[in-house]
Amino acid sequence: MRTGKEYLAALNDGRRVWVGDELVDDVATHPRTRAYARSIADFYDLHHRPDLQDVMTFVDEEGVRRSMTWFRHHSKEDLLRKRRYLETVQRELDGGAIPRTPDVNNYVLLTYVDDPEPWSSQSVGTDGRDLTEGILDFWNEVRDGDLNATPAFVDPQADRSRDSAQAESPALRVVGTSDEGITVRGVKAISTGAAFGDWIHIGVFYRPGIIPEQIIYGAVRPNTPGVTIICRESNVRDGEEVEHPLAARGDELDSIIVFEDVLIPWNRVFHIGNPQHASLYPQRVFDWLHYHSLVRAMVKAELMLGLALLITEHIGTYQLPPVQARIARFAGFHQTLKAHVIASEDEGFFTPGGIYKPNVLMFDFGRAYYIEHITDMVHELVDLSGRAALIYPTEGQWQQPELRPWLQALQTGPVGRPHDRLKISRVIRDMFLSDWGDRISTFENFNGTPLLAIRSLTMKRAEMSPGGSMADLARQVCGIDSVSGEGAEETAYRAQADYARRQDAS
């Protein structure tokens, strides 16, 4: 298994990365990127802690001990073991402060290896090449190297007023094919953490008007000639671990990726050329990311509950019945998310490749519940904190002998040490009242797919058709024996949804 030191060394490979106005020479050492690189290194080192060995690792069928990142769960019990791993990563890395760790990035590859055949057979423009071998080979390569494949699926926001604008956009497209592979040119508009990955996992979300040349799934190295990663301005507070305990952990840097006539060898091409395929499959690729997002949301909700308990205890309001009633909202928020996680696991199903998959509707709507309520819960936490979330001394001020007596008196409550209140306040500030925290909140709204897309993709599931299983009870109560006289639109819808369902569940 990879160590953090090995990961950091691999980042110095000549990749072309801009962060703000600076061209970064080494992601592992530059002040704008080194903190997050070290946080990912910490992720890798967790797998070498003896006290976490049973949680963080497993022994595969060949007797090789590997990271649980690569664990393929074939039963409900296996899935629970995987969830314990996902939770542990979040807990050990500050309760969700680092959303896109390698375990979740690589989780989305599971859809390919679970059932690779449709990705190859549904491709257009491969001259009959079998892409399944490359799909399986890529999984083995990233697994054996314990590598980090960061997704890049989002295309530029073209003119939404007309479908034809998509074809005119600078979105990544195939501009040539040869015996070696495909040549691509264009842009992927959003990729989170690409500057810190070993591979860029390219995909696409279907949009009306998308053309076959823009349908590309595959993988390229970040240092491939012609690849430039353009990151937004960093919000990291490098070297300020005391004052900014979370923002000092680094910024994962959402980025634009430019591809200038980049060659992707055939063995790293997973699918090309079929918009119909792209309309069905991305939701299944990102199902695993959404399940992980719900687990992370559950952990974050637990953190928020704990912060509410601690800050009200320190300022002396915890015993007040109205305050306890407000804190109970955080308990309900956490327990509701936990219920979605458990229910999705309990009502899972088996995929064509024998993977036990949690119930999609339950974890998707669990994530939707989080997105719909998190802003209100943040407001509630800040309000309960009062001035403790806004007005408190810096560490430098606290250490001044002439200021300490006055400042200590202001931080003294019925329990705990005055300096502990500063630590609680700093976490609340970093997570919910800073540019670093605002970026995390925005990321969570759009992670994988935004709320509207969650709902839209849910309605493409077979059971959500008016002729599907979700309407069976209503038909029974209404005395409708069967669906008859379906229109062409409903028939086409059901055919599409049923096809997608067959690829998702055995």
TABEL-V707302 format. One record per backbone hydrogen bond with DSSP energy under -1.0 kcal/mol. CO is the residue of the C=O (numbers start at 1). NH is the residue of the N-H. If there is no record, write none. Layout:
BEGIN
co: <CO:CO>
nh: <NH:NH>
END
This chain:
BEGIN
co: <3:4:5:6:11:16:17:18:19:22:26:26:30:30:33:34:35:36:37:38:39:40:41:42:44:45:46:49:50:52:53:56:58:60:64:66:67:68:73:75:76:77:78:79:80:81:82:83:84:85:86:87:88:89:90:99:101:102:106:107:109:110:111:116:117:118:120:126:131:132:133:134:135:136:137:138:139:140:141:142:148:148:150:152:154:154:156:162:163:170:173:176:180:181:182:183:183:184:185:186:187:188:191:193:194:199:200:201:202:207:211:212:213:214:215:217:217:218:220:221:224:226:228:229:230:231:237:240:244:246:247:247:253:254:255:256:257:258:259:262:264:265:266:268:271:272:274:275:277:277:281:281:282:286:287:288:289:290:291:292:293:294:295:296:297:298:299:300:301:302:303:304:305:306:307:308:309:310:311:312:312:317:320:321:322:323:324:326:327:327:328:329:330:331:332:333:334:335:336:337:338:339:340:341:342:343:344:345:349:350:351:355:357:359:360:361:362:363:364:365:366:367:368:369:370:373:374:375:376:377:378:379:380:381:382:385:386:387:387:394:395:397:400:400:403:404:405:406:417:417:419:420:421:422:423:424:425:426:427:428:429:434:435:436:437:438:439:440:441:442:443:447:450:451:452:453:454:455:457:458:461:462:463:465:468:469:471:472:473:474:475:487:488:489:490:491:492:493:494:495:496:497:498:499:500:501>
nh: <7:8:9:10:13:229:24:231:22:19:29:30:33:34:37:38:39:40:41:42:43:44:45:46:47:48:49:52:53:56:57:68:66:63:60:58:70:71:356:79:80:81:82:83:84:85:86:87:88:89:90:91:92:93:95:101:105:106:109:110:113:114:115:120:121:122:123:129:135:136:137:138:139:140:141:142:143:144:145:147:198:199:201:203:189:190:158:165:166:187:185:183:266:178:264:175:176:262:173:259:172:257:255:196:197:150:220:152:218:210:214:215:174:216:273:270:271:202:200:224:227:260:258:18:256:20:240:244:248:249:237:250:193:232:191:230:188:228:186:184:182:268:269:219:217:124:278:279:280:281:284:285:286:290:291:292:293:294:295:296:297:298:299:300:301:302:303:304:305:306:307:308:309:310:311:312:313:314:315:317:318:320:324:325:326:327:328:329:330:331:332:333:334:335:336:337:338:339:340:341:342:343:344:345:346:347:359:348:357:506:354:351:349:363:364:365:366:367:368:369:370:371:372:373:374:377:378:379:380:381:382:383:384:385:386:388:389:390:391:398:399:400:403:404:407:408:409:410:420:421:423:424:425:426:427:428:429:430:431:432:433:438:439:440:441:442:443:444:445:446:447:449:454:455:456:457:458:459:460:461:464:465:470:468:471:472:475:476:477:478:480:491:492:493:494:495:496:497:498:499:500:501:502:503:504:505>
END
